[in-house]
Amino acid sequence: MPYLTRGLVTVLLEMASDRDPKSLTVALVTQPAGDLDGCTLDPAQPVFTEFYLPDAAGSLDAVFGMDIGTPDSDGRFISHPDGPLDVVTTDDFHSVVFVAVPPYDRDSFAAFDRSGTELPLTVLDVEPEETPFEG
């Protein structure tokens, strides 16, 4: 069963809505539940908390012809502006794939495993600790 933070779900749905009618693909990463204040899950349980900006690696991709700017991710979020609320053969499969369709609300958001089986999904009211940017 995948776990996500409510804030992550909100941001993903807003990004998909803003990108509509084009689809959106976003790499997602997890943190152990023990790193999240107020989370009562097993401390080792992975919780999806963050994402990589979908266009951040575009210039590297254009130069080298492959996705070298996005690190490995634990899951993938994909919007399907024309439906279905399901994984399709053209989706970039991960062990967990989250799919959203219009109207991009909680009822149009689902999780699937690599084989396309819908998974039960739990949205948590916890947030990851903010870390200052060191650049």
N, C-alpha and C positions, 0 to 999 in steps of 0.2 A: 504494500500500500504506500503510494507516494504521499509525502507531506510537503506543503508549501506554506510560506508566510502569506498572510492576507495582503500585505503591501506589494509583494511580488505579483500576485494575481491581478491586483488593481493596475499596476504599471503595464503588465503584458497586455491586458485587455484594452487599455488606453492606447498603447502603441499600435495594436492591430486595427483599432478603429481609425486612428489617424492615418494609417497606411492604406486603408480600404480605398479603392477597389483592388489594390495590389496585395499580394500575399506577403507575409512576414515570417522569417525564420530567425529564431534567437537561441543561442547556446545558453544553457542554464547550469549552474553549479550549486553544490550543496555544502552545508556546514554541519558538523555534529550537533545534535540537539543540546548536548552539554555546554556548547558555546553560546547558547541563546538564553538570555535572562528570562526567567519565568516559564520556561518550557519544561513540562513534566514527563516528556518521553524518556525512554532509555537514553542515557547520555551519548551512546555511540550511534543512535539512529540518525541517518542522514536526512536533512531537511533542505529543500530547495529554497534558497534565500536570495540569490543574486543572478545576474545575467551579464553577458558580454554584448555591448552595443553591436547591432547587426551590421553597420556600415563602417565600423572602426578599422577593419583590416582591408578595406577596399583598395587603397593605393598599393599595398603590398601584393594583393591578389592580382591587380592589373599588371604589375611589373613581372612577377614570377609565374603567373598563370596557375597558381594553386593557393589554397587557403593556408597560409603559413602564419597569419596574424592572430588567429583565435586558438587559444590553448584548448586542450582536451576538456570536454564538458561531461557532466553527469546525465544530462537530459537535453531535450530540445522542445521549444515551443514553436508551433506552426499555426498560422491563421489560414483559413480557407474561406475567402470572401464569397465564393459561390457554393459553399458546402462541399462535402458533407461533414458532419461532426463525427469524423472517423479518420483513421490513417489511410493514406492512399499509396499506391506503389511508387509515386514520385517523391514521397516524403523522405527526408534524411533520417533514417531509423537509428534510435538510441535505445538503451534499455527501457527508458521511459520517454514517451512522446506526449506532450500536451497539445491539444488542438482546440481552437476557438473558431466560431462562426458568428456572423451577424445575428443578433444585435450586440455581440461582444459583451455579454453580461455573465454572471456566475452560472446561469442555467445553460449557457451556450459554450461551456468550457469543460473539457473532459480529459482524462488521462488514459493512455493505452500502453501496453507492453510491445515489445519488438514484433510479436506475431499479429498485432492488431486487436488483441483482446482488451476490452475496456476494464480499467482498474478502479477500485474504490479510491476515492481521493479525500484527503483531509486538509482543510485550510486552517492554519493556526494563527491566533492573535498574538504573535510574538515577533520581534524584530531583531535582526542581527546588530551587534554592537557596531557603532560607526567608527571607522578607522580613518585617521587623517591622511590626506594625500601627501605622499612624500615623493616629489618629483624633481 
